[in-house]
Amino acid sequence: MQGRLIQKPKKDSLKEANFKIIASKNHLNDIWTEGEFETYEDARRSLDSHATSDVTYYIYSDENRVLYTKTGGMDA
């Protein structure tokens, strides 16, 4: 059996894992945890409701994989 370097998360594992929203600013010089969620759906819903300005957000699984990202533009 051959392994894969990158694998898509299985739907069942998305429901059982813990998810963190990590935020970064200034090209990763300023990083913080925005929130922790029990489901991917909750994390994604919370992130999609954020106004982003110049912050980049990432949803990480408990397997330390980025599952979703959202990048903001500069405010005018």
All heavy atoms as a GROMACS GRO file, in nm:
protein
  619
    1MET      N    1   0.085  -0.118   0.000
    1MET     CA    2   0.000   0.000   0.000
    1MET      C    3   0.089   0.124   0.000
    1MET      O    4   0.180   0.137   0.080
    1MET     CB    5  -0.089  -0.003   0.124
    1MET     CG    6  -0.185   0.109   0.131
    1MET     SD    7  -0.298   0.079   0.269
    1MET     CE    8  -0.374   0.235   0.275
    2GLN      N    9   0.062   0.216  -0.089
    2GLN     CA   10   0.140   0.339  -0.098
    2GLN      C   11   0.071   0.450  -0.021
    2GLN      O   12  -0.051   0.464  -0.026
    2GLN     CB   13   0.152   0.382  -0.243
    2GLN     CG   14   0.286   0.354  -0.301
    2GLN     CD   15   0.295   0.408  -0.442
    2GLN    OE1   16   0.196   0.424  -0.510
    2GLN    NE2   17   0.415   0.435  -0.484
    3GLY      N   18   0.151   0.531   0.049
    3GLY     CA   19   0.096   0.645   0.122
    3GLY      C   20   0.090   0.767   0.034
    3GLY      O   21   0.147   0.771  -0.074
    4ARG      N   22   0.021   0.866   0.079
    4ARG     CA   23   0.010   0.993   0.008
    4ARG      C   24   0.062   1.104   0.096
    4ARG      O   25   0.040   1.102   0.217
    4ARG     CB   26  -0.135   1.023  -0.027
    4ARG     CG   27  -0.196   0.929  -0.126
    4ARG     CD   28  -0.340   0.966  -0.137
    4ARG     NE   29  -0.394   0.935  -0.266
    4ARG     CZ   30  -0.517   0.961  -0.302
    4ARG    NH1   31  -0.597   1.020  -0.216
    4ARG    NH2   32  -0.560   0.930  -0.421
    5LEU      N   33   0.124   1.201   0.035
    5LEU     CA   34   0.174   1.316   0.110
    5LEU      C   35   0.058   1.406   0.154
    5LEU      O   36   0.049   1.446   0.268
    5LEU     CB   37   0.274   1.395   0.026
    5LEU     CG   38   0.334   1.517   0.093
    5LEU    CD1   39   0.409   1.477   0.219
    5LEU    CD2   40   0.427   1.588  -0.002
    6ILE      N   41  -0.033   1.435   0.062
    6ILE     CA   42  -0.147   1.521   0.092
    6ILE      C   43  -0.274   1.440   0.074
    6ILE      O   44  -0.295   1.380  -0.031
    6ILE     CB   45  -0.150   1.644   0.002
    6ILE    CG1   46  -0.023   1.726   0.024
    6ILE    CG2   47  -0.275   1.727   0.027
    6ILE    CD1   48  -0.009   1.843  -0.070
    7GLN      N   49  -0.357   1.439   0.176
    7GLN     CA   50  -0.483   1.365   0.168
    7GLN      C   51  -0.598   1.457   0.205
    7GLN      O   52  -0.585   1.539   0.294
    7GLN     CB   53  -0.480   1.246   0.263
    7GLN     CG   54  -0.375   1.145   0.228
    7GLN     CD   55  -0.376   1.028   0.324
    7GLN    OE1   56  -0.457   1.022   0.415
    7GLN    NE2   57  -0.286   0.934   0.303
    8LYS      N   58  -0.708   1.439   0.136
    8LYS     CA   59  -0.828   1.514   0.170
    8LYS      C   60  -0.886   1.457   0.298
    8LYS      O   61  -0.888   1.337   0.318
    8LYS     CB   62  -0.931   1.504   0.059
    8LYS     CG   63  -0.889   1.574  -0.067
    8LYS     CD   64  -0.997   1.565  -0.171
    8LYS     CE   65  -0.953   1.634  -0.297
    8LYS     NZ   66  -1.055   1.628  -0.402
    9PRO      N   67  -0.932   1.544   0.389
    9PRO     CA   68  -0.992   1.492   0.512
    9PRO      C   69  -1.121   1.420   0.483
    9PRO      O   70  -1.198   1.460   0.397
    9PRO     CB   71  -1.016   1.618   0.596
    9PRO     CG   72  -1.014   1.730   0.500
    9PRO     CD   73  -0.931   1.688   0.383
   10LYS      N   74  -1.146   1.312   0.555
   10LYS     CA   75  -1.269   1.237   0.540
   10LYS      C   76  -1.380   1.310   0.614
   10LYS      O   77  -1.357   1.374   0.716
   10LYS     CB   78  -1.252   1.096   0.596
   10LYS     CG   79  -1.148   1.016   0.521
   10LYS     CD   80  -1.131   0.881   0.584
   10LYS     CE   81  -1.021   0.806   0.511
   10LYS     NZ   82  -0.990   0.679   0.575
   11LYS      N   83  -1.501   1.299   0.563
   11LYS     CA   84  -1.614   1.370   0.624
   11LYS      C   85  -1.633   1.330   0.769
   11LYS      O   86  -1.662   1.413   0.853
   11LYS     CB   87  -1.741   1.346   0.545
   11LYS     CG   88  -1.742   1.417   0.412
   11LYS     CD   89  -1.874   1.402   0.342
   11LYS     CE   90  -1.869   1.475   0.209
   11LYS     NZ   91  -1.996   1.467   0.139
   12ASP      N   92  -1.616   1.203   0.802
   12ASP     CA   93  -1.632   1.159   0.941
   12ASP      C   94  -1.528   1.222   1.032
   12ASP      O   95  -1.558   1.258   1.144
   12ASP     CB   96  -1.623   1.007   0.950
   12ASP     CG   97  -1.742   0.939   0.882
   12ASP    OD1   98  -1.846   1.004   0.867
   12ASP    OD2   99  -1.729   0.821   0.845
   13SER      N  100  -1.405   1.235   0.984
   13SER     CA  101  -1.300   1.293   1.069
   13SER      C  102  -1.322   1.442   1.090
   13SER      O  103  -1.280   1.498   1.190
   13SER     CB  104  -1.161   1.268   1.009
   13SER     OG  105  -1.146   1.341   0.889
   14LEU      N  106  -1.390   1.509   0.997
   14LEU     CA  107  -1.418   1.651   1.014
   14LEU      C  108  -1.514   1.674   1.131
   14LEU      O  109  -1.505   1.775   1.198
   14LEU     CB  110  -1.478   1.710   0.887
   14LEU     CG  111  -1.385   1.723   0.768
   14LEU    CD1  112  -1.463   1.780   0.649
   14LEU    CD2  113  -1.266   1.810   0.798
   15LYS      N  114  -1.603   1.580   1.157
   15LYS     CA  115  -1.701   1.597   1.264
   15LYS      C  116  -1.644   1.565   1.402
   15LYS      O  117  -1.692   1.613   1.501
   15LYS     CB  118  -1.822   1.511   1.235
   15LYS     CG  119  -1.899   1.557   1.114
   15LYS     CD  120  -2.020   1.472   1.089
   15LYS     CE  121  -2.093   1.522   0.965
   15LYS     NZ  122  -2.207   1.441   0.933
   16GLU      N  123  -1.539   1.484   1.409
   16GLU     CA  124  -1.486   1.441   1.538
   16GLU      C  125  -1.367   1.523   1.586
   16GLU      O  126  -1.328   1.515   1.700
   16GLU     CB  127  -1.443   1.295   1.527
   16GLU     CG  128  -1.558   1.202   1.495
   16GLU     CD  129  -1.510   1.062   1.465
   16GLU    OE1  130  -1.389   1.037   1.472
   16GLU    OE2  131  -1.595   0.979   1.434
   17ALA      N  132  -1.308   1.602   1.500
   17ALA     CA  133  -1.184   1.670   1.531
   17ALA      C  134  -1.209   1.806   1.597
   17ALA      O  135  -1.321   1.855   1.601
   17ALA     CB  136  -1.102   1.688   1.404
   18ASN      N  137  -1.101   1.866   1.645
   18ASN     CA  138  -1.105   2.002   1.696
   18ASN      C  139  -1.042   2.092   1.592
   18ASN      O  140  -0.946   2.054   1.526
   18ASN     CB  141  -1.027   2.013   1.827
   18ASN     CG  142  -1.095   1.937   1.938
   18ASN    OD1  143  -1.216   1.948   1.956
   18ASN    ND2  144  -1.019   1.860   2.013
   19PHE      N  145  -1.096   2.212   1.580
   19PHE     CA  146  -1.050   2.304   1.477
   19PHE      C  147  -1.018   2.439   1.538
   19PHE      O  148  -1.089   2.486   1.626
   19PHE     CB  149  -1.159   2.320   1.369
   19PHE     CG  150  -1.191   2.189   1.304
   19PHE    CD1  151  -1.289   2.107   1.356
   19PHE    CD2  152  -1.122   2.148   1.193
   19PHE    CE1  153  -1.319   1.986   1.298
   19PHE    CE2  154  -1.150   2.026   1.134
   19PHE     CZ  155  -1.248   1.945   1.186
   20LYS      N  156  -0.909   2.499   1.492
   20LYS     CA  157  -0.867   2.630   1.540
   20LYS      C  158  -0.865   2.728   1.424
   20LYS      O  159  -0.825   2.694   1.313
   20LYS     CB  160  -0.726   2.624   1.598
   20LYS     CG  161  -0.717   2.549   1.727
   20LYS     CD  162  -0.577   2.555   1.782
   20LYS     CE  163  -0.568   2.476   1.910
   20LYS     NZ  164  -0.434   2.480   1.968
   21ILE      N  165  -0.907   2.851   1.452
   21ILE     CA  166  -0.889   2.959   1.357
   21ILE      C  167  -0.766   3.036   1.402
   21ILE      O  168  -0.760   3.088   1.513
   21ILE     CB  169  -1.010   3.053   1.351
   21ILE    CG1  170  -1.132   2.978   1.301
   21ILE    CG2  171  -0.980   3.173   1.262
   21ILE    CD1  172  -1.258   3.061   1.296
   22ILE      N  173  -0.665   3.036   1.316
   22ILE     CA  174  -0.540   3.107   1.341
   22ILE      C  175  -0.540   3.231   1.252
   22ILE      O  176  -0.573   3.222   1.133
   22ILE     CB  177  -0.418   3.019   1.308
   22ILE    CG1  178  -0.424   2.886   1.383
   22ILE    CG2  179  -0.287   3.093   1.335
   22ILE    CD1  180  -0.418   2.898   1.534
   23ALA      N  181  -0.504   3.345   1.307
   23ALA     CA  182  -0.500   3.469   1.231
   23ALA      C  183  -0.356   3.520   1.224
   23ALA      O  184  -0.278   3.501   1.318
   23ALA     CB  185  -0.588   3.574   1.299
   24SER      N  186  -0.323   3.581   1.111
   24SER     CA  187  -0.189   3.638   1.098
   24SER      C  188  -0.195   3.772   1.027
   24SER      O  189  -0.284   3.799   0.948
   24SER     CB  190  -0.096   3.543   1.022
   24SER     OG  191  -0.132   3.536   0.887
   25LYS      N  192  -0.097   3.855   1.057
   25LYS     CA  193  -0.089   3.989   1.003
   25LYS      C  194   0.058   4.019   0.977
   25LYS      O  195   0.145   3.963   1.043
   25LYS     CB  196  -0.147   4.087   1.106
   25LYS     CG  197  -0.178   4.223   1.056
   25LYS     CD  198  -0.251   4.299   1.164
   25LYS     CE  199  -0.294   4.433   1.113
   25LYS     NZ  200  -0.366   4.508   1.214
   26ASN      N  201   0.086   4.104   0.884
   26ASN     CA  202   0.224   4.147   0.855
   26ASN      C  203   0.314   4.030   0.816
   26ASN      O  204   0.421   4.011   0.873
   26ASN     CB  205   0.285   4.222   0.973
   26ASN     CG  206   0.207   4.346   1.007
   26ASN    OD1  207   0.148   4.409   0.920
   26ASN    ND2  208   0.203   4.380   1.135
   27HIS      N  209   0.270   3.951   0.720
   27HIS     CA  210   0.352   3.842   0.667
   27HIS      C  211   0.400   3.746   0.775
   27HIS      O  212   0.518   3.715   0.786
   27HIS     CB  213   0.471   3.897   0.588
   27HIS     CG  214   0.429   3.986   0.477
   27HIS    ND1  215   0.366   3.939   0.364
   27HIS    CD2  216   0.437   4.120   0.461
   27HIS    CE1  217   0.342   4.040   0.283
   27HIS    NE2  218   0.382   4.151   0.340
   28LEU      N  219   0.310   3.701   0.860
   28LEU     CA  220   0.334   3.602   0.965
   28LEU      C  221   0.423   3.651   1.078
   28LEU      O  222   0.473   3.572   1.156
   28LEU     CB  223   0.391   3.472   0.905
   28LEU     CG  224   0.300   3.403   0.803
   28LEU    CD1  225   0.371   3.281   0.746
   28LEU    CD2  226   0.169   3.362   0.866
   29ASN      N  227   0.443   3.780   1.091
   29ASN     CA  228   0.518   3.834   1.205
   29ASN      C  229   0.429   3.849   1.328
   29ASN      O  230   0.479   3.860   1.439
   29ASN     CB  231   0.582   3.968   1.171
   29ASN     CG  232   0.695   3.954   1.073
   29ASN    OD1  233   0.764   3.852   1.072
   29ASN    ND2  234   0.716   4.055   0.991
   30ASP      N  235   0.300   3.853   1.310
   30ASP     CA  236   0.205   3.869   1.419
   30ASP      C  237   0.097   3.761   1.403
   30ASP      O  238   0.016   3.768   1.312
   30ASP     CB  239   0.143   4.009   1.412
   30ASP     CG  240   0.057   4.042   1.532
   30ASP    OD1  241   0.060   3.966   1.630
   30ASP    OD2  242  -0.013   4.144   1.527
   31ILE      N  243   0.098   3.660   1.491
   31ILE     CA  244   0.008   3.545   1.479
   31ILE      C  245  -0.065   3.524   1.611
   31ILE      O  246  -0.006   3.535   1.717
   31ILE     CB  247   0.087   3.417   1.443
   31ILE    CG1  248   0.159   3.436   1.311
   31ILE    CG2  249  -0.005   3.296   1.437
   31ILE    CD1  250   0.253   3.324   1.277
   32TRP      N  251  -0.194   3.490   1.603
   32TRP     CA  252  -0.271   3.461   1.724
   32TRP      C  253  -0.383   3.362   1.691
   32TRP      O  254  -0.418   3.342   1.576
   32TRP     CB  255  -0.330   3.590   1.782
   32TRP     CG  256  -0.430   3.660   1.696
   32TRP    CD1  257  -0.566   3.645   1.701
   32TRP    CD2  258  -0.404   3.754   1.592
   32TRP    NE1  259  -0.626   3.724   1.607
   32TRP    CE2  260  -0.528   3.792   1.538
   32TRP    CE3  261  -0.289   3.809   1.538
   32TRP    CZ2  262  -0.540   3.884   1.434
   32TRP    CZ3  263  -0.300   3.900   1.434
   32TRP    CH2  264  -0.424   3.936   1.383
   33THR      N  265  -0.436   3.300   1.797
   33THR     CA  266  -0.550   3.208   1.782
   33THR      C  267  -0.677   3.288   1.799
   33THR      O  268  -0.698   3.352   1.902
   33THR     CB  269  -0.544   3.096   1.888
   33THR    OG1  270  -0.422   3.024   1.872
   33THR    CG2  271  -0.661   3.001   1.873
   34GLU      N  272  -0.760   3.285   1.697
   34GLU     CA  273  -0.885   3.361   1.698
   34GLU      C  274  -0.996   3.284   1.768
   34GLU      O  275  -1.084   3.342   1.830
   34GLU     CB  276  -0.925   3.393   1.554
   34GLU     CG  277  -1.041   3.484   1.538
   34GLU     CD  278  -1.010   3.628   1.575
   34GLU    OE1  279  -0.893   3.668   1.573
   34GLU    OE2  280  -1.106   3.701   1.605
   35GLY      N  281  -0.994   3.151   1.759
   35GLY     CA  282  -1.098   3.072   1.824
   35GLY      C  283  -1.076   2.923   1.804
   35GLY      O  284  -0.998   2.882   1.719
   36GLU      N  285  -1.145   2.843   1.887
   36GLU     CA  286  -1.139   2.697   1.878
   36GLU      C  287  -1.282   2.645   1.870
   36GLU      O  288  -1.370   2.694   1.940
   36GLU     CB  289  -1.068   2.638   1.998
   36GLU     CG  290  -0.922   2.678   2.006
   36GLU     CD  291  -0.847   2.611   2.119
   36GLU    OE1  292  -0.887   2.498   2.156
   36GLU    OE2  293  -0.753   2.671   2.170
   37PHE      N  294  -1.302   2.543   1.784
   37PHE     CA  295  -1.436   2.492   1.757
   37PHE      C  296  -1.434   2.340   1.754
   37PHE      O  297  -1.332   2.280   1.722
   37PHE     CB  298  -1.487   2.547   1.623
   37PHE     CG  299  -1.493   2.696   1.621
   37PHE    CD1  300  -1.382   2.771   1.583
   37PHE    CD2  301  -1.607   2.763   1.658
   37PHE    CE1  302  -1.385   2.909   1.582
   37PHE    CE2  303  -1.612   2.902   1.658
   37PHE     CZ  304  -1.500   2.975   1.619
   38GLU      N  305  -1.548   2.280   1.784
   38GLU     CA  306  -1.559   2.134   1.784
   38GLU      C  307  -1.583   2.079   1.644
   38GLU      O  308  -1.547   1.966   1.615
   38GLU     CB  309  -1.671   2.089   1.877
   38GLU     CG  310  -1.637   2.112   2.023
   38GLU     CD  311  -1.746   2.061   2.115
   38GLU    OE1  312  -1.840   1.994   2.067
   38GLU    OE2  313  -1.736   2.087   2.235
   39THR      N  314  -1.645   2.157   1.556
   39THR     CA  315  -1.672   2.108   1.421
   39THR      C  316  -1.616   2.204   1.317
   39THR      O  317  -1.602   2.325   1.342
   39THR     CB  318  -1.824   2.094   1.395
   39THR    OG1  319  -1.884   2.222   1.395
   39THR    CG2  320  -1.890   2.003   1.497
   40TYR      N  321  -1.587   2.149   1.201
   40TYR     CA  322  -1.539   2.230   1.089
   40TYR      C  323  -1.647   2.330   1.047
   40TYR      O  324  -1.616   2.446   1.017
   40TYR     CB  325  -1.502   2.139   0.972
   40TYR     CG  326  -1.470   2.214   0.846
   40TYR    CD1  327  -1.347   2.278   0.831
   40TYR    CD2  328  -1.561   2.222   0.742
   40TYR    CE1  329  -1.317   2.348   0.717
   40TYR    CE2  330  -1.531   2.292   0.627
   40TYR     CZ  331  -1.410   2.354   0.614
   40TYR     OH  332  -1.380   2.425   0.501
   41GLU      N  333  -1.771   2.287   1.046
   41GLU     CA  334  -1.880   2.374   1.004
   41GLU      C  335  -1.891   2.498   1.094
   41GLU      O  336  -1.912   2.609   1.045
   41GLU     CB  337  -2.014   2.298   1.003
   41GLU     CG  338  -2.024   2.193   0.895
   41GLU     CD  339  -1.955   2.061   0.931
   41GLU    OE1  340  -1.919   2.040   1.049
   41GLU    OE2  341  -1.936   1.980   0.839
   42ASP      N  342  -1.875   2.480   1.226
   42ASP     CA  343  -1.880   2.594   1.319
   42ASP      C  344  -1.763   2.689   1.294
   42ASP      O  345  -1.780   2.810   1.296
   42ASP     CB  346  -1.877   2.545   1.464
   42ASP     CG  347  -2.006   2.478   1.506
   42ASP    OD1  348  -2.109   2.496   1.438
   42ASP    OD2  349  -2.003   2.407   1.609
   43ALA      N  350  -1.645   2.634   1.273
   43ALA     CA  351  -1.527   2.717   1.248
   43ALA      C  352  -1.545   2.795   1.118
   43ALA      O  353  -1.516   2.916   1.112
   43ALA     CB  354  -1.402   2.631   1.241
   44ARG      N  355  -1.592   2.731   1.015
   44ARG     CA  356  -1.609   2.796   0.884
   44ARG      C  357  -1.716   2.905   0.893
   44ARG      O  358  -1.699   3.014   0.840
   44ARG     CB  359  -1.647   2.690   0.780
   44ARG     CG  360  -1.682   2.742   0.644
   44ARG     CD  361  -1.560   2.754   0.557
   44ARG     NE  362  -1.593   2.815   0.430
   44ARG     CZ  363  -1.601   2.751   0.316
   44ARG    NH1  364  -1.577   2.623   0.310
   44ARG    NH2  365  -1.632   2.816   0.207
   45ARG      N  366  -1.825   2.877   0.961
   45ARG     CA  367  -1.932   2.976   0.977
   45ARG      C  368  -1.882   3.099   1.053
   45ARG      O  369  -1.909   3.213   1.015
   45ARG     CB  370  -2.049   2.913   1.052
   45ARG     CG  371  -2.177   2.991   1.050
   45ARG     CD  372  -2.292   2.911   1.107
   45ARG     NE  373  -2.266   2.775   1.067
   45ARG     CZ  374  -2.292   2.662   1.134
   45ARG    NH1  375  -2.349   2.664   1.241
   45ARG    NH2  376  -2.263   2.545   1.096
   46SER      N  377  -1.806   3.077   1.158
   46SER     CA  378  -1.750   3.188   1.235
   46SER      C  379  -1.653   3.270   1.151
   46SER      O  380  -1.657   3.393   1.152
   46SER     CB  381  -1.680   3.135   1.359
   46SER     OG  382  -1.616   3.239   1.428
   47LEU      N  383  -1.568   3.202   1.077
   47LEU     CA  384  -1.469   3.272   0.995
   47LEU      C  385  -1.534   3.350   0.883
   47LEU      O  386  -1.496   3.464   0.855
   47LEU     CB  387  -1.370   3.172   0.937
   47LEU     CG  388  -1.258   3.229   0.852
   47LEU    CD1  389  -1.181   3.335   0.929
   47LEU    CD2  390  -1.164   3.119   0.809
   48ASP      N  391  -1.636   3.295   0.821
   48ASP     CA  392  -1.704   3.364   0.712
   48ASP      C  393  -1.779   3.488   0.760
   48ASP      O  394  -1.808   3.576   0.680
   48ASP     CB  395  -1.798   3.269   0.637
   48ASP     CG  396  -1.722   3.172   0.549
   48ASP    OD1  397  -1.603   3.199   0.517
   48ASP    OD2  398  -1.780   3.069   0.512
   49SER      N  399  -1.807   3.497   0.889
   49SER     CA  400  -1.877   3.615   0.941
   49SER      C  401  -1.780   3.725   0.983
   49SER      O  402  -1.823   3.834   1.018
   49SER     CB  403  -1.965   3.575   1.060
   49SER     OG  404  -1.884   3.539   1.172
   50HIS      N  405  -1.647   3.699   0.979
   50HIS     CA  406  -1.547   3.800   1.015
   50HIS      C  407  -1.529   3.904   0.904
   50HIS      O  408  -1.527   3.869   0.787
   50HIS     CB  409  -1.409   3.734   1.036
   50HIS     CG  410  -1.388   3.676   1.169
   50HIS    ND1  411  -1.437   3.552   1.204
   50HIS    CD2  412  -1.321   3.721   1.277
   50HIS    CE1  413  -1.401   3.526   1.328
   50HIS    NE2  414  -1.332   3.626   1.374
   51ALA      N  415  -1.512   4.028   0.944
   51ALA     CA  416  -1.463   4.131   0.852
   51ALA      C  417  -1.310   4.120   0.858
   51ALA      O  418  -1.252   4.120   0.966
   51ALA     CB  419  -1.508   4.268   0.898
   52THR      N  420  -1.245   4.105   0.745
   52THR     CA  421  -1.105   4.063   0.747
   52THR      C  422  -1.002   4.175   0.747
   52THR      O  423  -0.893   4.156   0.795
   52THR     CB  424  -1.076   3.971   0.627
   52THR    OG1  425  -1.108   4.042   0.509
   52THR    CG2  426  -1.152   3.842   0.637
   53SER      N  427  -1.030   4.289   0.691
   53SER     CA  428  -0.933   4.398   0.672
   53SER      C  429  -0.801   4.344   0.619
   53SER      O  430  -0.798   4.285   0.513
   53SER     CB  431  -0.916   4.481   0.800
   53SER     OG  432  -0.856   4.406   0.902
   54ASP      N  433  -0.692   4.357   0.691
   54ASP     CA  434  -0.562   4.312   0.640
   54ASP      C  435  -0.511   4.188   0.715
   54ASP      O  436  -0.392   4.167   0.727
   54ASP     CB  437  -0.460   4.425   0.646
   54ASP     CG  438  -0.437   4.475   0.788
   54ASP    OD1  439  -0.521   4.447   0.875
   54ASP    OD2  440  -0.336   4.541   0.811
   55VAL      N  441  -0.602   4.105   0.761
   55VAL     CA  442  -0.568   3.985   0.836
   55VAL      C  443  -0.596   3.862   0.750
   55VAL      O  444  -0.693   3.858   0.677
   55VAL     CB  445  -0.649   3.977   0.968
   55VAL    CG1  446  -0.620   3.850   1.043
   55VAL    CG2  447  -0.620   4.099   1.054
   56THR      N  448  -0.509   3.761   0.760
   56THR     CA  449  -0.530   3.634   0.693
   56THR      C  450  -0.569   3.531   0.798
   56THR      O  451  -0.503   3.520   0.902
   56THR     CB  452  -0.404   3.588   0.619
   56THR    OG1  453  -0.366   3.688   0.526
   56THR    CG2  454  -0.427   3.457   0.546
   57TYR      N  455  -0.676   3.458   0.773
   57TYR     CA  456  -0.726   3.358   0.866
   57TYR      C  457  -0.709   3.218   0.807
   57TYR      O  458  -0.725   3.199   0.688
   57TYR     CB  459  -0.875   3.380   0.895
   57TYR     CG  460  -0.905   3.509   0.966
   57TYR    CD1  461  -0.941   3.622   0.894
   57TYR    CD2  462  -0.898   3.518   1.104
   57TYR    CE1  463  -0.969   3.741   0.958
   57TYR    CE2  464  -0.925   3.636   1.169
   57TYR     CZ  465  -0.961   3.748   1.096
   57TYR     OH  466  -0.989   3.866   1.160
   58TYR      N  467  -0.678   3.122   0.894
   58TYR     CA  468  -0.663   2.982   0.854
   58TYR      C  469  -0.743   2.894   0.949
   58TYR      O  470  -0.741   2.918   1.069
   58TYR     CB  471  -0.517   2.937   0.863
   58TYR     CG  472  -0.420   3.024   0.787
   58TYR    CD1  473  -0.358   3.132   0.849
   58TYR    CD2  474  -0.391   2.998   0.654
   58TYR    CE1  475  -0.269   3.211   0.780
   58TYR    CE2  476  -0.301   3.077   0.584
   58TYR     CZ  477  -0.241   3.183   0.647
   58TYR     OH  478  -0.153   3.262   0.578
   59ILE      N  479  -0.810   2.793   0.896
   59ILE     CA  480  -0.871   2.692   0.981
   59ILE      C  481  -0.779   2.571   0.979
   59ILE      O  482  -0.752   2.514   0.873
   59ILE     CB  483  -1.012   2.652   0.933
   59ILE    CG1  484  -1.107   2.771   0.941
   59ILE    CG2  485  -1.065   2.535   1.019
   59ILE    CD1  486  -1.247   2.741   0.891
   60TYR      N  487  -0.728   2.535   1.098
   60TYR     CA  488  -0.640   2.419   1.114
   60TYR      C  489  -0.716   2.306   1.180
   60TYR      O  490  -0.793   2.328   1.274
   60TYR     CB  491  -0.522   2.454   1.206
   60TYR     CG  492  -0.407   2.522   1.139
   60TYR    CD1  493  -0.407   2.660   1.122
   60TYR    CD2  494  -0.298   2.450   1.092
   60TYR    CE1  495  -0.301   2.723   1.062
   60TYR    CE2  496  -0.192   2.513   1.032
   60TYR     CZ  497  -0.193   2.649   1.016
   60TYR     OH  498  -0.088   2.713   0.956
   61SER      N  499  -0.691   2.184   1.135
   61SER     CA  500  -0.747   2.066   1.202
   61SER      C  501  -0.652   2.025   1.314
   61SER      O  502  -0.542   2.078   1.326
   61SER     CB  503  -0.764   1.951   1.103
   61SER     OG  504  -0.638   1.900   1.065
   62ASP      N  505  -0.694   1.927   1.394
   62ASP     CA  506  -0.607   1.880   1.501
   62ASP      C  507  -0.491   1.798   1.445
   62ASP      O  508  -0.400   1.760   1.517
   62ASP     CB  509  -0.684   1.801   1.606
   62ASP     CG  510  -0.754   1.680   1.550
   62ASP    OD1  511  -0.758   1.664   1.426
   62ASP    OD2  512  -0.807   1.601   1.629
   63GLU      N  513  -0.492   1.773   1.314
   63GLU     CA  514  -0.380   1.706   1.247
   63GLU      C  515  -0.283   1.808   1.188
   63GLU      O  516  -0.197   1.775   1.108
   63GLU     CB  517  -0.433   1.614   1.138
   63GLU     CG  518  -0.516   1.500   1.193
   63GLU     CD  519  -0.581   1.419   1.083
   63GLU    OE1  520  -0.583   1.463   0.967
   63GLU    OE2  521  -0.629   1.310   1.115
   64ASN      N  522  -0.299   1.935   1.227
   64ASN     CA  523  -0.213   2.045   1.185
   64ASN      C  524  -0.213   2.065   1.033
   64ASN      O  525  -0.110   2.089   0.972
   64ASN     CB  526  -0.070   2.024   1.236
   64ASN     CG  527   0.004   2.156   1.245
   64ASN    OD1  528  -0.057   2.261   1.259
   64ASN    ND2  529   0.134   2.150   1.235
   65ARG      N  530  -0.330   2.055   0.975
   65ARG     CA  531  -0.347   2.080   0.832
   65ARG      C  532  -0.438   2.200   0.812
   65ARG      O  533  -0.538   2.215   0.882
   65ARG     CB  534  -0.410   1.960   0.762
   65ARG     CG  535  -0.322   1.839   0.762
   65ARG     CD  536  -0.390   1.727   0.686
   65ARG     NE  537  -0.314   1.606   0.693
   65ARG     CZ  538  -0.227   1.567   0.600
   65ARG    NH1  539  -0.206   1.640   0.496
   65ARG    NH2  540  -0.162   1.454   0.615
   66VAL      N  541  -0.405   2.284   0.716
   66VAL     CA  542  -0.491   2.397   0.682
   66VAL      C  543  -0.604   2.345   0.593
   66VAL      O  544  -0.579   2.287   0.489
   66VAL     CB  545  -0.414   2.508   0.609
   66VAL    CG1  546  -0.508   2.619   0.565
   66VAL    CG2  547  -0.305   2.564   0.699
   67LEU      N  548  -0.728   2.366   0.638
   67LEU     CA  549  -0.844   2.320   0.563
   67LEU      C  550  -0.914   2.432   0.487
   67LEU      O  551  -0.985   2.407   0.391
   67LEU     CB  552  -0.944   2.253   0.657
   67LEU     CG  553  -0.890   2.135   0.737
   67LEU    CD1  554  -0.997   2.085   0.833
   67LEU    CD2  555  -0.845   2.024   0.645
   68TYR      N  556  -0.892   2.556   0.532
   68TYR     CA  557  -0.962   2.670   0.471
   68TYR      C  558  -0.884   2.795   0.505
   68TYR      O  559  -0.825   2.806   0.612
   68TYR     CB  560  -1.104   2.678   0.528
   68TYR     CG  561  -1.190   2.786   0.471
   68TYR    CD1  562  -1.243   2.776   0.343
   68TYR    CD2  563  -1.221   2.899   0.546
   68TYR    CE1  564  -1.324   2.876   0.292
   68TYR    CE2  565  -1.302   2.999   0.495
   68TYR     CZ  566  -1.353   2.987   0.367
   68TYR     OH  567  -1.434   3.086   0.316
   69THR      N  568  -0.882   2.889   0.414
   69THR     CA  569  -0.815   3.016   0.439
   69THR      C  570  -0.899   3.130   0.386
   69THR      O  571  -0.974   3.113   0.289
   69THR     CB  572  -0.673   3.017   0.376
   69THR    OG1  573  -0.608   3.138   0.412
   69THR    CG2  574  -0.679   3.006   0.226
   70LYS      N  575  -0.888   3.245   0.450
   70LYS     CA  576  -0.959   3.365   0.408
   70LYS      C  577  -0.865   3.484   0.426
   70LYS      O  578  -0.813   3.506   0.535
   70LYS     CB  579  -1.086   3.385   0.490
   70LYS     CG  580  -1.170   3.503   0.448
   70LYS     CD  581  -1.298   3.508   0.529
   70LYS     CE  582  -1.384   3.625   0.486
   70LYS     NZ  583  -1.505   3.634   0.566
   71THR      N  584  -0.843   3.556   0.319
   71THR     CA  585  -0.752   3.671   0.323
   71THR      C  586  -0.830   3.797   0.297
   71THR      O  587  -0.908   3.804   0.203
   71THR     CB  588  -0.642   3.655   0.215
   71THR    OG1  589  -0.574   3.532   0.237
   71THR    CG2  590  -0.542   3.769   0.222
   72GLY      N  591  -0.804   3.898   0.380
   72GLY     CA  592  -0.871   4.025   0.364
   72GLY      C  593  -0.791   4.122   0.282
   72GLY      O  594  -0.670   4.106   0.264
   73GLY      N  595  -0.858   4.222   0.230
   73GLY     CA  596  -0.792   4.330   0.158
   73GLY      C  597  -0.774   4.450   0.249
   73GLY      O  598  -0.816   4.450   0.364
   74MET      N  599  -0.714   4.550   0.199
   74MET     CA  600  -0.692   4.671   0.277
   74MET      C  601  -0.823   4.751   0.281
   74MET      O  602  -0.896   4.760   0.183
   74MET     CB  603  -0.583   4.757   0.214
   74MET     CG  604  -0.449   4.688   0.209
   74MET     SD  605  -0.386   4.642   0.371
   74MET     CE  606  -0.345   4.803   0.434
   75ASP      N  607  -0.852   4.810   0.396
   75ASP     CA  608  -0.969   4.898   0.408
   75ASP      C  609  -0.943   5.026   0.332
   75ASP      O  610  -0.834   5.080   0.335
   75ASP     CB  611  -0.998   4.930   0.556
   75ASP     CG  612  -1.053   4.810   0.630
   75ASP    OD1  613  -1.112   4.722   0.568
   75ASP    OD2  614  -1.034   4.808   0.753
   76ALA      N  615  -1.048   5.076   0.268
   76ALA     CA  616  -1.032   5.201   0.190
   76ALA      C  617  -1.071   5.320   0.275
   76ALA      O  618  -1.139   5.315   0.369
   76ALA     CB  619  -1.120   5.196   0.068
   0.00000   0.00000   0.00000
